[in-house]
Amino acid sequence: MDRYLMIVVLAVAALGCAGTHPVPWVSTPEYEIEYDLAWDLTVGLFGEQYALETVNKESGLIQTRWRPLDISGIEENALGEIDQVGVRITCQVEGRFPFQLKLKVERGILRGGEWTPVWVEYCRESICQRCEAGRDWVEEDVEQQMLRDLGLRLQD
């Protein structure tokens, strides 16, 4: 089964949510690099790969826009009222020196022109199968790639 079809099928078809948990944050290692340089490198990395929605150096917050995933292979009836499935990344500075970030990668759905994180939408509607600490709603390959890329950039 196609990975994205499985995402939609799990999100749409499964029943019975025991509880709601937001997507958990993952912390980076600490990097011995000045904050201004680390910030610029971090914003540059995320800006190269995603369209940025929020960039606030003072508060240390970066959030990308939702990036649609290719769902062209999914049958229309499996999508229901969902127009699109996507991912976004949110980063928050945990420490300025040494520099440390926490980040999370969320799946979301576009319905009626508005993006909503999947765990919020489907736990609220009580139609998700599992909401175990939110890990079911994380794009782990995107998360791991961003952590790797960020580490390479900040260690140089």
QUIPELIN-V234078 format. One record per residue. N is the residue number from 1. PHI is phi in whole degrees, -180 to 180 (NA if undefined). NEAR is the number of other C-alpha atoms within 10 Angstrom. Layout:
N | PHI | NEAR
N | PHI | NEAR
This chain:
1 | NA | 5
2 | -57 | 9
3 | -57 | 9
4 | -73 | 17
5 | -63 | 18
6 | -63 | 12
7 | -58 | 15
8 | -68 | 21
9 | -61 | 14
10 | -62 | 16
11 | -70 | 23
12 | -93 | 19
13 | -93 | 12
14 | -73 | 15
15 | -123 | 16
16 | 85 | 14
17 | -103 | 17
18 | -76 | 14
19 | -176 | 14
20 | -110 | 18
21 | -139 | 16
22 | -68 | 19
23 | -62 | 23
24 | -76 | 16
25 | -82 | 15
26 | -121 | 15
27 | -92 | 16
28 | -82 | 17
29 | -66 | 13
30 | -85 | 16
31 | -119 | 18
32 | -82 | 14
33 | -147 | 17
34 | -61 | 12
35 | -58 | 19
36 | -59 | 12
37 | -68 | 12
38 | -60 | 22
39 | -62 | 21
40 | -61 | 11
41 | -66 | 15
42 | -67 | 20
43 | -61 | 19
44 | -60 | 13
45 | -61 | 15
46 | -67 | 20
47 | -68 | 15
48 | -71 | 10
49 | -106 | 11
50 | -140 | 17
51 | -78 | 14
52 | -91 | 18
53 | -102 | 13
54 | -130 | 13
55 | -139 | 15
56 | -131 | 12
57 | -62 | 15
58 | -62 | 7
59 | -86 | 9
60 | 79 | 16
61 | -106 | 18
62 | -131 | 22
63 | -140 | 22
64 | -86 | 20
65 | -74 | 16
66 | -66 | 23
67 | -107 | 17
68 | -62 | 15
69 | -96 | 14
70 | -74 | 12
71 | -117 | 18
72 | -63 | 10
73 | -87 | 9
74 | -94 | 15
75 | -65 | 10
76 | -58 | 12
77 | -68 | 8
78 | -74 | 13
79 | -84 | 18
80 | 59 | 11
81 | -89 | 13
82 | -80 | 16
83 | -87 | 15
84 | -161 | 20
85 | -119 | 24
86 | -152 | 22
87 | -132 | 23
88 | -144 | 22
89 | -120 | 22
90 | -124 | 19
91 | -124 | 23
92 | -136 | 19
93 | -68 | 20
94 | -98 | 17
95 | -148 | 14
96 | -87 | 18
97 | -151 | 13
98 | -65 | 14
99 | -74 | 21
100 | -147 | 19
101 | -118 | 23
102 | -118 | 18
103 | -142 | 23
104 | -145 | 21
105 | -118 | 25
106 | -114 | 27
107 | -89 | 24
108 | -146 | 25
109 | -125 | 25
110 | -105 | 18
111 | -139 | 14
112 | 62 | 10
113 | 83 | 10
114 | -127 | 9
115 | -83 | 19
116 | -139 | 18
117 | -56 | 20
118 | -60 | 28
119 | -62 | 27
120 | -68 | 18
121 | -60 | 16
122 | -85 | 21
123 | -72 | 22
124 | -62 | 13
125 | -86 | 12
126 | 56 | 18
127 | -124 | 18
128 | -93 | 25
129 | -79 | 18
130 | -138 | 23
131 | -129 | 20
132 | -71 | 15
133 | 54 | 13
134 | 77 | 19
135 | -66 | 16
136 | -67 | 20
137 | -106 | 25
138 | -102 | 20
139 | -87 | 17
140 | -63 | 14
141 | -67 | 10
142 | -66 | 16
143 | -58 | 16
144 | -65 | 13
145 | -65 | 11
146 | -66 | 18
147 | -63 | 19
148 | -64 | 12
149 | -61 | 13
150 | -65 | 18
151 | -61 | 16
152 | -63 | 10
153 | -70 | 14
154 | -80 | 17
155 | -87 | 10
156 | -72 | 6
